[in-house]
């Protein structure tokens, strides 16, 4: 090849899976994990680490270390986000033990066996990865799911070579989203819903409110028309079911229709969880021939035309099966050991089998939801996991043991699901930059073990050092608090299993209709707040209009880099905001009003400047 | 897509069934004395039966449509043409690689390959309808590998690793040729 005007030719191996990528990935992963895990405890939400890791890796590998390899940075972000995968998985579940332990009857739950918890978490991570890796072919190669987050990461990774124009579009998107999000945080605070419906006098039951987030529009744009059924699920709830219920249901349900949030929490969300389960099972049945073909293709890689290359592209399927077997045995041992003699070996086996099966089903659900919409119903899937586990032990052990064993095995399941969605997103970005899947899969395993150690250590440290510990004002842990409340309800038998079952039937029906993937999307529309669904639908519409009027090439060349920038910009501002809230003490009421007014003035000034 | 009476009837029944079933699922608050009685199961099952009738009609319509799509040469011709064009472009890239700079490789992939790859991917389902899931999987496995190696060639060219560009273009060429060959064999 000839020497060009801009790019200097380099001879030799293309750096990809290097020690530098591993070490930088671990380092960025540790920083991200500590920050995100702390933010999860303080604020109750988690942050997907892939985009941040890609940007940080870009700065460190290219800027500081002068290394020039897109695929090396891809391995770096894969490792870093694998480490960070433990943040939400553990912080949304295990602190529930510490919160419950504040009650006298549950005081013993505070004695957490840390090494065992870490082992359970690592086992969950490995199981989640082993179950979902064979589905890469089906979801990415055959179904070509969008994975908007993966596209955003790939756009960042490719930006050095994509030319000045695309880099400007990406940075433009980042800037627009950053300015908008600062404005949203300044003017709207934590409530990002803009209730347009109420302002123009529409009935509250229609729930016309937009989630003011330009990132959500970007995600909708990247999903394109494939995401429309997600919107349809939301419209179905608030434009069809709520009006029908307000006219024909009993007075109690009819009265609640004017409180859309109440409707969602009490009725639509549990039905949506059921739909997701039913649709996933139906989807597995419907896609079974294709899954078998994908696994067959993995097995027969060596017999292909480019056999040597193809064989080295994927991890051997036999090894994954072996690791699933070892992981399942470990789960049995952990359940039996935590059961402290109260749980029989057969119950432990039942529990582990349920947990492992649920990892597979929930892994498919979450990987598909992330692939089609970029949202993951992780908390709903964890709730189902803990419910299943509690019911599998209930009656054979006392309440304390039941809760302890269910949360520890449940945390493993939660981590498994979290890792499953993370690796699929990373594999999509890997596909787009030309990463070798096998190397990325090994990179994910290399990163995944580190997260549980850091997060468990951080959780115990914070609980012991912060005044009041977990669940206090200094460490609110909102998600774990909600899980603790739910566990108490489950233990007392208060679970809407009938609604899950009814929803599952409907989800199964849609999945079997042959209209690809609509069951999961409609179920997710029931599950998510309608404000997010509405804003997301705007993004879908934009893509459809842009493709129809400006052509698909415009979408690929211009729309995708801007949309990716929107995702990155808002994520960066949110991280900055979380850090600000954690390290800068909240102002008292009067000062808060002044600060808010100052921020608003600064924002107006900034906007005029832009 | 041609809209048939069976398709409309199937859609109407499916969504009526779904509406009825969903309505039954959220019609009442829990009765603490008998939680499972919260759902009016009779209404639910009737709705589900209507939905299943819709599914049967939709599946029959889909089977007819797939058979027509499989028999029709138009969709298949378009997919065949795009795959052949992609393979040809990669072949052209491979044979001209010695005279190209990295910048030209990037421009060639972006301008001459991406559209064919996207068009093939958009129309790929005709392969499943015509030849079944096993052949579809075989062709898509080769195609996806080819596309991934072409993406890798792009990344390597952007970073200036010329040996890797040559190796990846070579692999991509092999995989696309294999996809074309599998399609020919299937036909």
Contacts between the chains, C-beta under 8 A, distances in Angstrom:
chain1	res1	chain2	res2	distance
A	1	B	97	6.2
A	1	B	98	6.5
A	1	B	100	5.8
A	1	B	101	6.7
A	1	B	102	6.9
A	1	B	105	7.6
A	1	B	162	4.6
A	1	B	165	6.8
A	1	B	166	7.3
A	2	B	98	7.9
A	2	B	99	6.5
A	2	B	100	6.7
A	2	B	101	4.9
A	3	B	101	6.6
A	4	B	101	3.1
A	4	B	102	5.2
A	4	B	103	4.4
A	4	B	104	7.1
A	5	B	101	7.5
A	5	B	103	6.8
A	6	B	103	6.0
A	7	B	101	7.2
A	7	B	102	4.0
A	7	B	103	6.0
A	7	B	157	7.3
A	7	B	158	7.2
A	7	B	159	7.8
A	7	B	160	4.5
A	8	B	160	5.4
A	9	B	102	6.6
A	9	B	160	5.3
A	9	B	162	4.6
A	10	B	159	7.4
A	10	B	160	4.7
A	10	B	161	5.2
A	10	B	162	6.9
A	11	B	162	6.6
A	11	B	163	5.8
A	12	B	161	7.5
A	12	B	163	6.4
A	13	B	161	7.9
A	13	B	163	7.6
A	13	B	164	7.4
A	14	B	156	5.3
A	14	B	159	7.3
A	14	B	161	4.3
A	14	B	163	7.6
A	14	B	164	3.7
A	68	B	159	4.7
A	68	B	160	6.8
A	69	B	159	5.5
A	69	B	161	7.5
A	70	B	155	4.1
A	70	B	158	6.4
A	70	B	159	5.9
A	71	B	152	7.0
A	71	B	155	5.7
A	137	B	137	8.0
A	137	B	141	6.9
A	137	B	144	7.7
A	140	B	144	7.4
A	141	B	140	5.7
A	141	B	141	6.4
A	141	B	144	3.6
A	142	B	136	7.4
A	142	B	137	6.4
A	142	B	140	5.1
A	142	B	144	7.8
A	144	B	121	6.0
A	144	B	124	8.0
A	157	B	155	7.9
A	158	B	154	7.7
A	158	B	155	6.8
A	158	B	158	6.9
A	160	B	158	6.4
A	160	B	159	7.6
A	161	B	106	6.4
A	161	B	154	7.3
A	161	B	155	6.9
A	161	B	157	7.2
A	161	B	158	2.1
A	161	B	159	6.7
A	162	B	158	7.4
A	163	B	106	7.7
A	236	B	19	7.9
A	236	B	22	7.2
A	240	B	19	6.7
A	241	B	19	7.9
A	241	B	22	6.1
A	241	B	23	6.2
A	241	B	26	6.3
A	244	B	23	6.0
A	245	B	23	7.4
A	245	B	26	6.8
A	245	B	27	7.1
A	249	B	27	5.5
A	249	B	28	7.2
A	250	B	27	8.0
A	250	B	28	6.3
A	250	B	29	7.9
A	252	B	29	5.7
A	253	B	26	7.6
A	253	B	27	6.8
A	253	B	28	6.4
A	253	B	29	6.3
A	266	B	29	7.2
A	267	B	26	4.1
A	268	B	26	6.6
A	271	B	22	6.9
A	271	B	25	4.8
A	271	B	26	5.8
A	274	B	25	7.7
A	289	B	133	4.5
A	289	B	134	7.7
A	290	B	133	5.2
A	290	B	136	7.9
A	290	B	137	6.6
A	293	B	133	5.5
A	293	B	134	5.4
A	293	B	136	7.6
A	293	B	137	3.4
A	293	B	138	7.8
A	294	B	137	6.4
A	296	B	134	7.8
A	296	B	137	7.3
A	297	B	137	5.8
A	297	B	138	7.2
A	297	B	141	4.6
A	304	B	141	7.4
A	304	B	142	7.2
A	304	B	178	7.0
A	305	B	142	7.2
A	305	B	174	6.1
A	305	B	175	7.4
A	305	B	177	7.5
A	305	B	178	3.9
A	305	B	181	7.5
A	306	B	145	7.4
A	306	B	171	6.2
A	306	B	174	4.5
A	306	B	175	6.0
A	306	B	178	6.8
A	309	B	145	7.9
A	309	B	171	5.4
A	309	B	174	7.7
A	310	B	145	6.3
A	313	B	145	6.9
A	431	B	144	7.7
A	431	B	147	7.9
A	431	B	148	5.5
A	431	B	151	7.0
A	432	B	151	5.9
A	433	B	151	6.1
A	433	B	152	7.4
A	433	B	155	5.0
A	434	B	148	5.7
A	434	B	149	6.5
A	434	B	150	7.5
A	434	B	151	3.7
A	434	B	152	2.5
A	434	B	153	6.9
A	434	B	154	6.7
A	434	B	155	5.0
A	434	B	156	7.6
A	434	B	168	6.9
A	435	B	152	7.4
A	436	B	152	8.0
A	496	B	30	6.6
A	496	B	35	7.5
A	497	B	35	7.6
A	498	B	30	7.9
A	498	B	35	5.6
A	498	B	36	4.9
A	498	B	38	5.4
A	498	B	39	5.3
A	499	B	25	6.1
A	499	B	26	7.7
A	499	B	38	7.3
A	499	B	39	7.2
A	501	B	39	7.9
A	502	B	21	7.1
A	502	B	24	6.8
A	502	B	25	3.8
A	502	B	39	5.0
A	502	B	44	6.1
A	503	B	25	5.8
A	505	B	21	6.6
A	505	B	44	7.3
A	505	B	48	6.0
A	506	B	18	6.0
A	506	B	21	4.8
A	506	B	22	5.8
A	506	B	25	6.7
A	506	B	48	7.8
A	506	B	51	7.9
A	509	B	14	7.6
A	509	B	17	6.8
A	509	B	18	6.6
A	509	B	21	7.1
A	509	B	48	6.4
A	509	B	51	4.8
A	509	B	52	6.9
A	509	B	55	6.8
A	510	B	14	7.9
A	510	B	18	6.7
A	512	B	55	5.7
A	513	B	14	5.7
A	513	B	54	7.5
A	513	B	55	5.1
A	513	B	58	5.7
A	513	B	59	8.0
A	514	B	55	7.4
A	514	B	58	5.8
A	514	B	59	5.5
A	514	B	62	5.2
A	515	B	58	7.4
A	552	B	118	6.6
A	553	B	115	6.9
A	556	B	114	7.0
A	556	B	118	7.4
